[in-house]
Amino acid sequence: MKMVTLLPADRYLVINKTILSDQDRITLINLYEPIIGSTAVGLYFALWNDLDVTSIASIDHNHHHLMTLLKLSLSDIKKSREALEGMGLLRTYFKEGDINEYVYELYSPLSPAEFFDNAIYNVVLYNNVGKTEYDNLVKKYQRFDIDLSGYDDITKKLNDVYESTDISSPDNIRSRDALGINTDNIIDFDFIFSSLPKGLVNERTFSLEVRKLINQLAYIYDFDNIKMCELIRDSISTRGIIDRSDLRKNARTTYLSKNGNLPTLIYRTQPEYLKSPSGDNSKTGKLIALFENTSPYDFLKAKNKGAKPTASDLKLLETLLIDMDLKPAVVNVLIDYVLRKNNNRLTRGFTETIAGQWKRENIETAADAMAFAKEEHKKMTKIVEKKTIKEKEEKKPEWFDKKLEKNEVNEEEAKKLNEMMEKYR
């Protein structure tokens, strides 16, 4: 992916690719904000506000306009923009020139029903807000049903009320459009297809929606092809139809029975946009690639010589990734640094202290984390060396570095000195 430096003078245009409503504002605040944060939602609202009265396109702005409006730095604006992109709310196009140009396409948030039906959004929201708040949100969007037994439906149809007139339909009319979350094709469907009994699957088995759900479940629960194949076997009917509700339930039950809680980010690797360019075959380059392409769980497991991390270590990883919002590669560098500095002990207090400092320094890449750790190590080494020298100076004999008086000793002092010297002969 092209690495682009955002500048205040860079121009941007906002294009509305959907139909936005006040209900979307509520959905963004209630369901999306707990995941992406208020800053990212604020950027979405600012771009929405830039649209002109026709709500189709904005006038040309520069990014200093956003900095002034939101009181944010360019790095915060870029980070918020990427959060919107990751959640399917924004698509970004870039054109390089003397003054770089951007086009931001706004998309609707998912409807509450679509959001709670999405395997990834649903679980991530639960992880971020907890059970109590999650249950409250579900209740807020639940449908109110009333018993209509004894009532007759007397609603009239359209042709009962209006007469029809022939007229051609206009082209290129905007519709409500939501991107949804974008996940790579994690599952090998050729493998799945060949692994299931012949005659059980047909052309309807793996529809686009089913494939999308299978990829989402594999992503959020970190399931491989074999595990997903087992889950599909338990969720498919004799007619070759996969029950999506059963598949979701089976995936959730399988994960909970093995792990005891919902999945977290400990199995995720560094986001692509924060990875270093490939091709660096130096020792440092290979080490950076290792940090970037290994999940914190697998990295710690490797440090444990293949043994699974303890429950306390897993909780620490969750704290670093979720509560402190450190990136996976940064957590790997931190684990490596702490284990080396702390005699192979992953002490929670010591680790969180360093993590807090790295978070305040806004460290997001493996290379930056390594550079900062090296610099801090140099500083600490100098402090230790100064302390050691000072301690040695304090323990020096009284006569060390002092000019001895040149006055000759008297007879009694000379006798004492001779007696002391005799002991060491």
C-alpha positions as CSV (number, residue, x, y, z in Angstrom):
1,M,0.0,0.0,0.0
2,K,1.3,3.5,-0.9
3,M,2.7,5.4,2.1
4,V,1.5,9.0,2.0
5,T,2.5,11.9,4.3
6,L,-0.5,14.1,5.1
7,L,0.1,17.8,5.0
8,P,-2.0,20.8,6.2
9,A,-2.1,22.2,2.6
10,D,-3.4,19.0,1.1
11,R,-6.8,19.5,-0.5
12,Y,-9.9,17.2,0.0
13,L,-13.4,16.8,-1.4
14,V,-16.2,14.9,0.4
15,I,-18.6,12.8,-1.7
16,N,-21.8,11.5,-0.3
17,K,-22.2,7.9,-1.5
18,T,-25.4,7.2,0.5
19,I,-28.4,8.8,2.1
20,L,-27.6,10.1,5.6
21,S,-30.2,10.6,8.3
22,D,-30.4,11.7,11.9
23,Q,-30.9,8.1,12.8
24,D,-27.4,7.5,11.5
25,R,-26.0,10.0,13.9
26,I,-27.6,8.1,16.8
27,T,-26.3,4.7,15.5
28,L,-22.7,6.2,15.1
29,I,-22.7,7.4,18.7
30,N,-24.4,4.3,20.3
31,L,-22.8,1.5,18.3
32,Y,-19.7,2.7,16.5
33,E,-18.2,5.2,19.0
34,P,-17.5,2.6,21.7
35,I,-15.3,0.8,19.1
36,I,-13.5,3.6,17.2
37,G,-13.7,6.4,19.7
38,S,-15.2,9.9,19.8
39,T,-12.4,11.4,17.8
40,A,-13.0,9.2,14.7
41,V,-16.8,9.8,15.0
42,G,-16.1,13.5,15.3
43,L,-14.2,13.4,12.0
44,Y,-17.1,11.6,10.3
45,F,-19.5,14.3,11.5
46,A,-17.1,17.0,10.4
47,L,-16.9,15.5,6.9
48,W,-20.6,15.1,6.9
49,N,-21.0,18.8,7.8
50,D,-18.7,19.8,4.9
51,L,-21.3,18.6,2.4
52,D,-23.2,21.4,0.8
53,V,-26.9,22.0,0.9
54,T,-27.5,19.3,-1.7
55,S,-25.8,16.8,0.5
56,I,-24.0,15.3,-2.5
57,A,-20.5,16.9,-2.5
58,S,-18.5,19.4,-0.6
59,I,-16.5,22.4,-1.8
60,D,-12.7,22.1,-1.9
61,H,-11.1,22.3,1.5
62,N,-7.6,21.9,2.9
63,H,-6.7,19.7,5.9
64,H,-5.9,22.8,8.0
65,H,-9.6,23.3,7.9
66,L,-10.1,20.0,9.7
67,M,-7.3,20.8,12.1
68,T,-8.9,24.1,13.1
69,L,-12.4,22.6,13.3
70,L,-11.6,19.6,15.4
71,K,-8.6,20.9,17.3
72,L,-6.6,17.8,16.2
73,S,-3.1,17.2,14.9
74,L,-2.6,15.8,11.4
75,S,-1.5,12.4,12.9
76,D,-4.7,12.2,14.9
77,I,-6.8,13.1,11.8
78,K,-5.0,10.4,9.8
79,K,-5.5,7.9,12.6
80,S,-9.2,8.7,12.9
81,R,-9.6,8.5,9.1
82,E,-8.1,5.1,9.1
83,A,-10.4,4.0,11.9
84,L,-13.4,5.1,9.7
85,E,-11.9,3.2,6.7
86,G,-11.5,0.1,8.7
87,M,-15.1,0.1,9.9
88,G,-16.5,0.6,6.4
89,L,-17.6,4.2,6.9
90,L,-15.2,5.9,4.6
91,R,-13.3,5.2,1.4
92,T,-10.2,7.4,0.6
93,Y,-8.7,8.2,-2.8
94,F,-5.4,10.0,-3.2
95,K,-3.8,11.9,-6.1
96,E,-0.2,13.1,-5.9
97,G,0.7,16.6,-7.2
98,D,2.3,19.9,-6.2
99,I,-0.5,20.0,-3.7
100,N,-1.8,16.5,-3.0
101,E,-5.6,15.9,-3.4
102,Y,-7.9,13.5,-1.5
103,V,-11.4,12.4,-2.2
104,Y,-13.4,11.1,0.8
105,E,-16.4,9.0,0.1
106,L,-18.9,8.8,3.0
107,Y,-20.9,5.7,3.6
108,S,-23.8,5.0,5.9
109,P,-23.2,3.1,9.1
110,L,-24.9,-0.3,9.2
111,S,-28.5,-0.4,10.5
112,P,-28.7,-1.6,14.2
113,A,-30.1,-4.9,12.9
114,E,-27.2,-5.3,10.4
115,F,-24.7,-4.3,13.1
116,F,-25.9,-6.9,15.7
117,D,-26.1,-9.5,13.0
118,N,-22.5,-8.9,11.9
119,A,-20.2,-11.5,13.5
120,I,-17.2,-9.0,14.0
121,Y,-19.0,-5.8,14.9
122,N,-21.2,-7.6,17.4
123,V,-18.3,-9.3,19.3
124,V,-16.0,-6.3,19.2
125,L,-18.8,-4.1,20.7
126,Y,-19.4,-6.6,23.4
127,N,-15.6,-6.7,24.3
128,N,-15.4,-2.9,24.4
129,V,-18.5,-2.1,26.5
130,G,-19.0,-5.2,28.6
131,K,-22.1,-7.3,29.2
132,T,-24.2,-4.8,31.1
133,E,-23.9,-2.0,28.6
134,Y,-24.1,-4.4,25.7
135,D,-27.4,-5.8,27.0
136,N,-28.7,-2.2,27.4
137,L,-27.9,-1.4,23.8
138,V,-29.6,-4.6,22.6
139,K,-32.7,-3.6,24.5
140,K,-32.6,-0.1,23.0
141,Y,-32.9,-1.5,19.5
142,Q,-35.2,-4.5,20.1
143,R,-38.5,-4.5,18.2
144,F,-41.6,-3.9,20.2
145,D,-44.2,-6.6,19.4
146,I,-47.9,-6.3,20.3
147,D,-50.4,-9.1,20.3
148,L,-52.7,-8.5,17.3
149,S,-54.9,-11.5,17.7
150,G,-58.5,-10.5,17.3
151,Y,-57.5,-7.6,14.9
152,D,-58.1,-7.4,11.2
153,D,-55.5,-6.0,8.8
154,I,-57.4,-3.4,6.8
155,T,-54.3,-1.7,5.3
156,K,-55.0,-0.8,1.6
157,K,-52.6,-1.6,-1.2
158,L,-51.0,1.1,-3.4
159,N,-53.2,0.4,-6.4
160,D,-56.3,0.7,-4.1
161,V,-55.3,4.3,-3.4
162,Y,-53.5,5.7,-6.4
163,E,-53.8,5.3,-10.2
164,S,-50.7,4.3,-12.1
165,T,-49.1,6.5,-14.8
166,D,-46.4,5.3,-17.2
167,I,-43.1,7.2,-16.8
168,S,-39.5,6.2,-17.2
169,S,-37.4,5.7,-14.1
170,P,-34.6,8.2,-13.6
171,D,-31.0,6.9,-13.7
172,N,-28.2,7.2,-11.2
173,I,-30.3,7.8,-8.1
174,R,-28.5,7.6,-4.8
175,S,-29.4,4.8,-2.4
176,R,-28.5,4.0,1.1
177,D,-25.1,2.4,0.9
178,A,-23.0,1.0,3.7
179,L,-19.5,-0.6,3.0
180,G,-19.5,-2.8,6.0
181,I,-16.2,-4.3,7.3
182,N,-13.6,-5.4,4.8
183,T,-11.8,-8.6,5.7
184,D,-9.5,-10.6,3.5
185,N,-10.4,-14.1,2.2
186,I,-9.1,-16.0,5.1
187,I,-10.7,-19.4,4.3
188,D,-9.8,-21.6,1.4
189,F,-13.3,-22.5,0.0
190,D,-11.8,-25.1,-2.4
191,F,-10.4,-26.9,0.6
192,I,-13.8,-26.7,2.4
193,F,-15.7,-27.8,-0.6
194,S,-13.4,-30.9,-1.2
195,S,-13.5,-31.8,2.5
196,L,-17.3,-32.0,2.8
197,P,-19.2,-35.2,1.8
198,K,-20.0,-35.4,-1.9
199,G,-23.7,-34.6,-2.6
200,L,-24.0,-32.5,0.6
201,V,-22.9,-29.3,-1.0
202,N,-24.3,-27.6,-4.1
203,E,-24.1,-24.2,-5.8
204,R,-26.3,-22.6,-3.2
205,T,-24.3,-23.8,-0.2
206,F,-21.6,-21.1,-0.3
207,S,-23.5,-17.9,-1.4
208,L,-21.7,-14.6,-1.1
209,E,-23.4,-13.8,2.2
210,V,-22.4,-17.2,3.6
211,R,-18.8,-16.9,2.4
212,K,-18.7,-13.4,4.0
213,L,-19.9,-14.8,7.3
214,I,-17.5,-17.7,7.3
215,N,-14.6,-15.3,6.7
216,Q,-15.8,-13.0,9.5
217,L,-16.1,-15.9,11.9
218,A,-12.7,-17.2,11.0
219,Y,-11.2,-13.7,11.5
220,I,-12.7,-12.9,14.9
221,Y,-12.3,-16.4,16.4
222,D,-9.0,-17.1,14.7
223,F,-10.3,-20.4,13.2
224,D,-8.4,-22.2,10.4
225,N,-9.8,-24.1,7.4
226,I,-10.1,-27.4,9.3
227,K,-11.9,-25.9,12.3
228,M,-14.3,-24.0,10.0
229,C,-15.0,-27.2,8.1
230,E,-16.0,-28.9,11.3
231,L,-18.3,-26.0,12.2
232,I,-19.9,-26.1,8.7
233,R,-20.6,-29.8,9.0
234,D,-22.5,-29.1,12.2
235,S,-24.5,-26.2,10.6
236,I,-25.4,-27.6,7.2
237,S,-28.8,-29.2,6.4
238,T,-29.3,-32.3,4.3
239,R,-30.3,-30.0,1.4
240,G,-26.9,-28.4,1.5
241,I,-28.0,-25.1,3.1
242,I,-25.8,-23.6,5.8
243,D,-27.9,-22.2,8.7
244,R,-26.1,-18.9,9.4
245,S,-27.6,-18.6,12.9
246,D,-26.4,-22.2,13.7
247,L,-23.0,-21.4,12.3
248,R,-22.6,-18.3,14.4
249,K,-23.8,-20.1,17.5
250,N,-21.5,-23.1,16.9
251,A,-18.5,-20.9,16.4
252,R,-19.2,-18.9,19.5
253,T,-19.8,-22.1,21.6
254,T,-16.7,-23.7,20.3
255,Y,-14.5,-20.7,21.2
256,L,-16.1,-20.2,24.6
257,S,-15.7,-23.9,25.5
258,K,-12.0,-23.7,24.8
259,N,-11.1,-20.3,26.0
260,G,-13.8,-19.4,28.6
261,N,-14.3,-15.9,27.2
262,L,-14.9,-14.0,24.0
263,P,-12.0,-13.5,21.6
264,T,-9.7,-10.5,21.9
265,L,-7.0,-8.8,19.9
266,I,-4.2,-11.0,21.2
267,Y,-4.3,-13.1,18.0
268,R,-4.2,-10.1,15.6
269,T,-1.0,-9.1,13.9
270,Q,0.2,-5.5,13.0
271,P,-2.2,-3.7,10.6
272,E,-0.8,-3.5,7.0
273,Y,-0.7,0.3,6.9
274,L,1.7,0.3,9.9
275,K,4.1,-2.3,8.5
276,S,7.5,-1.5,7.2
277,P,8.2,-1.9,3.4
278,S,9.2,-5.5,2.6
279,G,12.6,-6.4,1.1
280,D,14.9,-5.4,4.0
281,N,17.0,-8.5,4.5
282,S,19.2,-7.0,7.2
283,K,19.2,-8.4,10.7
284,T,17.1,-5.5,11.9
285,G,14.7,-5.7,8.9
286,K,14.1,-9.4,9.6
287,L,13.5,-8.8,13.3
288,I,11.0,-6.0,12.4
289,A,9.2,-8.4,10.0
290,L,9.0,-11.0,12.9
291,F,7.5,-8.4,15.2
292,E,5.0,-7.3,12.6
293,N,3.8,-10.7,11.3
294,T,3.5,-12.5,14.6
295,S,0.5,-12.1,17.0
296,P,1.3,-11.2,20.6
297,Y,-0.1,-14.5,21.7
298,D,2.2,-16.5,19.3
299,F,5.2,-14.3,20.1
300,L,4.8,-14.9,23.9
301,K,4.2,-18.6,23.3
302,A,7.5,-18.7,21.3
303,K,9.2,-16.9,24.2
304,N,7.8,-19.6,26.5
305,K,9.5,-22.3,24.4
306,G,6.2,-23.4,22.9
307,A,4.2,-23.4,26.2
308,K,0.9,-21.6,26.2
309,P,0.9,-18.2,28.0
310,T,-0.5,-18.2,31.5
311,A,-3.8,-16.7,32.4
312,S,-2.2,-13.7,34.0
313,D,0.1,-13.2,31.0
314,L,-3.0,-13.3,28.7
315,K,-4.8,-10.7,30.8
316,L,-1.7,-8.5,30.5
317,L,-1.7,-8.8,26.7
318,E,-5.4,-7.9,26.7
319,T,-4.6,-4.8,28.8
320,L,-1.8,-3.7,26.5
321,L,-3.8,-4.2,23.3
322,I,-7.3,-3.2,24.4
323,D,-7.1,-0.8,27.4
324,M,-3.8,0.8,26.4
325,D,-4.5,0.5,22.7
326,L,-1.0,-0.5,21.7
327,K,-0.5,-2.0,18.3
328,P,0.4,-5.7,18.1
329,A,4.0,-5.2,16.8
330,V,4.6,-2.7,19.5
331,V,3.4,-5.1,22.1
332,N,5.8,-7.8,20.7
333,V,8.7,-5.4,21.0
334,L,7.6,-4.5,24.5
335,I,7.5,-8.2,25.5
336,D,10.9,-8.8,24.1
337,Y,12.3,-5.7,25.8
338,V,10.8,-6.5,29.2
339,L,11.9,-10.1,29.3
340,R,15.5,-9.1,28.4
341,K,15.6,-6.3,31.0
342,N,13.7,-8.1,33.7
343,N,15.5,-11.5,33.9
344,N,12.8,-13.3,31.8
345,R,10.0,-12.1,34.1
346,L,6.9,-10.4,32.6
347,T,6.1,-8.4,35.6
348,R,2.8,-6.6,35.2
349,G,3.7,-3.3,37.0
350,F,7.1,-3.0,35.2
351,T,5.5,-3.8,31.8
352,E,2.6,-1.4,32.2
353,T,4.9,1.4,33.3
354,I,6.9,1.1,30.1
355,A,3.7,0.7,28.0
356,G,2.3,3.9,29.4
357,Q,5.4,5.8,28.4
358,W,5.3,4.3,24.9
359,K,1.6,5.2,24.6
360,R,2.3,8.8,25.6
361,E,5.0,8.9,23.0
362,N,2.4,7.7,20.4
363,I,4.6,4.7,19.3
364,E,2.7,2.6,16.7
365,T,5.3,0.8,14.7
366,A,7.9,-1.9,15.5
367,A,10.7,0.3,14.2
368,D,9.8,3.2,16.4
369,A,9.4,1.0,19.4
370,M,12.8,-0.6,18.9
371,A,14.5,2.8,18.4
372,F,12.8,4.3,21.5
373,A,13.8,1.2,23.6
374,K,17.4,1.5,22.5
375,E,17.5,5.2,23.4
376,E,15.9,4.5,26.8
377,H,18.4,1.7,27.4
378,K,21.3,4.1,26.7
379,K,19.9,6.6,29.1
380,M,19.4,4.0,31.8
381,T,23.0,2.7,31.2
382,K,24.4,6.2,31.7
383,I,22.4,6.6,34.9
384,V,23.6,3.3,36.3
385,E,27.2,4.0,35.4
386,K,27.0,7.4,37.1
387,K,25.4,5.8,40.2
388,T,28.1,3.1,40.3
389,I,30.9,5.6,40.0
390,K,29.3,7.7,42.8
391,E,29.0,4.7,45.0
392,K,32.6,3.8,44.4
393,E,33.6,7.3,45.2
394,E,31.6,7.2,48.4
395,K,33.4,4.0,49.5
396,K,36.9,5.2,48.8
397,P,39.4,5.5,51.7
398,E,39.7,8.9,53.3
399,W,43.1,9.3,51.7
400,F,41.9,8.7,48.1
401,D,42.4,11.7,45.9
402,K,43.5,13.8,48.9
403,K,46.8,15.5,49.1
404,L,48.8,14.2,52.0
405,E,50.2,16.8,54.3
406,K,53.9,17.1,54.0
407,N,54.6,17.6,57.7
408,E,56.9,14.9,59.1
409,V,55.4,12.5,61.6
410,N,56.5,12.5,65.2
411,E,58.1,9.6,66.9
412,E,54.9,8.1,68.3
413,E,53.0,8.3,64.9
414,A,56.0,6.7,63.2
415,K,55.9,3.8,65.7
416,K,52.2,3.2,65.0
417,L,52.7,3.2,61.2
418,N,55.6,0.7,61.5
419,E,53.4,-1.6,63.6
420,M,50.6,-1.5,61.0
421,M,53.0,-2.2,58.1
422,E,54.4,-5.2,60.0
423,K,51.0,-6.9,59.8
424,Y,51.0,-6.9,55.9
425,R,54.6,-8.1,55.5
